């Protein structure tokens, strides 16, 4: 096994890009369950959206904020970098929210454009979140530790699957065809190989910005989850069920994140 990894190390750039691509494609794979159910009620969609919010809250905590603090060196320095990145990420999404145009994208006449704006804001936040994950995979390979890079890509890929469902559900909730919701989920993950290529090819430059990238994505995620997704799940008759689903999503993602490392 060691000899195999040493031989693969000669192709670490290609491996880093392919591994981050596979992790990104897992986002699309995670949205596939939407094709196996018909006539999803609004109540069920609210519950599933609550579950997705829990998944993303856990991913924000354990996949973004904690790694950002560790990548920043821990202690006051790591926490300070994470603090700044989170605030900048949240402010950035707030500015996007205020200036977002009337959204017709994949919509059509008669749609609630305010709800579409929320859905696309959520997609944007998850897409931003996927980029530093790809960057971290690339940095793992670029540092020359192929085994660590592979394990990191596997962990991120598995974590991306529930995130793919989290992307597809808001689109489905607003009446998008299932294939369009799937393509949006798939597209949100395809920024990972871009981050992977940058990370593996420019590891000496990418590693220092990794804590800021991770915490920036965390701030963006927190803003959207708190400002848009959770309030949306609390408007209907399934508000308490959606809260329970959020707790379930959080603990499942927390378990996956910590078990997978």
C-alpha positions in Angstrom: 0.0 0.0 0.0 2.8 2.4 0.9 4.6 1.7 -2.4 1.3 2.4 -4.3 0.9 5.7 -2.6 4.5 6.6 -3.3 4.0 5.9 -7.0 0.8 7.9 -7.0 2.6 10.9 -5.5 4.2 11.6 -8.8 0.8 12.5 -10.1 -0.4 14.4 -7.1 -1.7 17.4 -9.1 -4.0 15.1 -11.3 -5.0 13.1 -8.2 -5.9 16.3 -6.3 -8.1 17.6 -9.1 -9.8 14.2 -9.6 -10.4 13.8 -5.9 -11.9 17.2 -5.5 -14.0 16.6 -8.6 -15.3 13.4 -7.1 -16.1 15.2 -3.8 -18.0 17.9 -5.7 -20.0 15.3 -7.8 -21.1 13.8 -4.5 -23.2 17.0 -4.0 -25.2 16.1 -7.1 -25.5 12.5 -6.0 -26.9 13.6 -2.7 -29.8 15.2 -4.4 -30.9 12.1 -6.3 -33.6 11.1 -3.7 -35.8 13.8 -5.1 -36.3 11.7 -8.2 -37.8 8.8 -6.2 -40.7 10.6 -4.6 -43.8 12.2 -6.1 -46.3 14.8 -4.9 -44.2 16.1 -2.0 -46.5 18.0 0.3 -45.6 21.5 1.5 -45.6 20.1 5.1 -43.0 17.4 4.2 -40.9 19.9 2.3 -40.8 22.2 5.3 -39.7 19.2 7.5 -37.0 18.2 4.9 -35.8 21.8 4.7 -35.5 21.9 8.5 -33.4 18.8 8.3 -31.3 20.4 5.6 -30.8 23.5 7.8 -29.6 21.2 10.6 -27.1 19.5 8.3 -25.8 22.9 7.2 -25.5 24.2 10.7 -23.4 21.2 11.7 -21.3 21.5 8.5 -20.7 25.1 9.3 -19.5 24.3 12.8 -17.5 21.1 12.2 -16.4 21.4 8.6 -15.7 25.1 8.4 -15.3 27.0 11.7 -13.3 24.4 13.7 -11.0 23.6 10.7 -10.6 27.4 10.1 -9.4 27.9 13.7 -7.0 24.9 13.4 -5.7 26.0 10.0 -5.1 29.5 11.5 -2.8 28.0 14.1 -5.3 27.8 17.0 -5.4 30.0 20.0 -6.0 33.8 19.7 -4.6 33.9 16.2 -6.8 31.1 14.8 -9.9 32.3 16.6 -9.2 35.9 15.4 -8.9 34.9 11.8 -12.1 32.8 12.0 -13.9 35.7 13.7 -12.9 38.1 11.0 -13.8 35.7 8.2 -17.2 34.8 9.6 -18.1 38.5 10.0 -16.9 39.3 6.4 -18.8 36.3 5.0 -22.0 37.3 6.8 -21.7 40.9 5.7 -21.0 39.8 2.1 -24.2 37.7 2.0 -26.2 40.6 3.6 -25.0 42.9 0.8 -25.9 40.3 -1.8 -29.4 40.0 -0.2 -30.0 43.7 -0.3 -28.9 44.1 -3.9 -30.2 40.8 -5.4 -32.1 41.5 -8.5 -35.7 40.3 -9.2 -35.0 36.7 -9.8 -36.5 35.2 -13.0 -33.7 32.6 -13.3 -35.2 29.3 -14.3 -38.5 30.7 -12.9 -41.1 31.9 -15.3 -44.4 33.9 -15.0 -46.4 33.6 -11.8 -43.6 32.5 -9.5 -43.0 34.2 -6.2 -39.8 36.0 -6.9 -39.1 36.7 -3.2 -39.0 33.0 -2.5 -36.9 32.4 -5.5 -34.4 35.0 -4.2 -34.2 33.1 -0.9 -33.6 29.8 -2.7 -30.9 31.2 -4.9 -29.2 32.9 -1.9 -29.1 29.6 -0.2 -27.6 27.9 -3.3 -25.0 30.7 -3.4 -24.0 30.2 0.2 -23.5 26.5 -0.3 -21.5 27.1 -3.5 -19.3 29.5 -1.6 -19.0 26.9 1.2 -17.8 24.2 -1.3 -14.9 26.2 -2.7 -12.7 26.2 0.4 -13.5 22.5 0.9 -12.0 21.8 -2.6 -9.1 24.1 -1.7 -8.4 22.0 1.4 -8.4 18.8 -0.6 -6.0 20.3 -3.0 -3.7 21.5 -0.2 -3.8 18.0 1.2 -2.5 16.5 -2.0 -0.2 19.4 -2.8 1.6 18.9 0.6 2.6 15.5 -0.7 0.6 13.4 1.7 -1.5 11.3 -0.7 -3.1 9.2 2.0 -4.3 12.3 3.9 -5.5 13.9 0.7 -7.6 10.8 -0.2 -9.1 10.5 3.3 -10.0 14.2 3.3 -11.6 13.9 -0.2 -13.6 10.9 0.9 -14.8 12.6 4.1 -15.8 15.8 2.3 -17.5 13.8 -0.5 -19.7 11.9 2.1 -20.5 15.1 3.8 -21.5 16.7 0.5 -24.2 14.2 -0.1 -26.7 15.6 2.5 -25.6 19.1 1.4 -26.7 18.2 -2.2 -30.2 17.4 -0.9 -30.1 20.7 1.1 -29.5 22.6 -2.2 -32.2 20.8 -4.1 -35.0 21.1 -1.6 -35.5 24.9 -1.7 -35.6 24.7 -5.5 -38.1 21.9 -5.3 -40.1 23.8 -2.7 -40.5 26.7 -5.2 -41.9 24.4 -7.9 -38.8 23.8 -9.9 -38.7 20.6 -12.0 -36.7 17.9 -10.3 -34.1 17.7 -13.1 -33.4 21.5 -12.7 -33.1 21.2 -8.9 -30.7 18.3 -9.5 -28.6 20.4 -12.0 -28.4 23.3 -9.5 -27.2 20.9 -6.8 -24.7 19.4 -9.1 -23.4 22.8 -10.2 -23.0 24.0 -6.6 -20.5 21.2 -6.0 -18.5 21.7 -9.2 -16.7 24.6 -7.7 -14.7 22.1 -5.6 -12.4 20.9 -8.4 -11.6 24.6 -9.1 -10.6 25.0 -5.5 -8.8 21.7 -5.6 -6.7 22.8 -8.7 -5.7 26.0 -6.9 -4.9 24.2 -3.7 -2.8 21.5 -5.2 -1.0 23.7 -7.7 -0.4 26.7 -5.4 -0.2 25.0 -2.1 2.3 27.5 -0.7 -0.1 30.3 -1.5 -3.4 28.6 -0.8 -2.6 27.2 2.6 -2.3 30.7 4.3 -5.7 31.8 3.0 -7.4 28.5 3.9 -8.6 29.7 7.3 -10.0 32.9 5.9 -11.8 31.0 3.1 -13.3 28.5 5.5 -14.5 31.1 8.0 -15.8 33.4 5.2 -17.9 30.4 3.9 -19.1 29.8 7.5 -20.3 33.4 7.9 -22.2 33.2 4.5 -23.8 29.9 5.6 -24.8 31.2 9.0 -26.4 34.3 7.5 -28.6 32.4 5.0 -29.6 29.7 7.5 -30.6 32.2 10.2 -32.1 34.9 8.0 -33.8 32.8 5.3 -34.1 29.0 5.8 -35.1 28.6 9.5 -37.7 31.4 9.4 -39.2 29.8 6.2 -39.6 26.5 8.0 -41.5 28.2 10.9 -44.3 29.7 8.8 -46.4 26.6 8.3 -48.2 24.0 10.4 -45.1 21.8 10.5 -42.9 24.4 12.4 -42.3 22.1 15.4 -41.7 19.1 13.2 -39.2 21.2 11.2 -37.4 22.1 14.4 -37.2 18.4 15.4 -35.9 17.7 11.9 -33.3 20.4 12.2 -32.0 18.8 15.4 -31.9 15.4 13.7 -30.0 16.8 10.7 -27.5 18.5 13.0 -26.7 15.5 15.1 -26.4 13.2 12.0 -24.0 15.6 10.3 -22.1 16.2 13.5 -21.6 12.4 13.9 -20.5 12.0 10.3 -18.1 14.9 10.4 -16.4 13.7 13.6 -16.3 10.0 12.8 -14.9 10.7 9.3 -12.4 13.2 10.6 
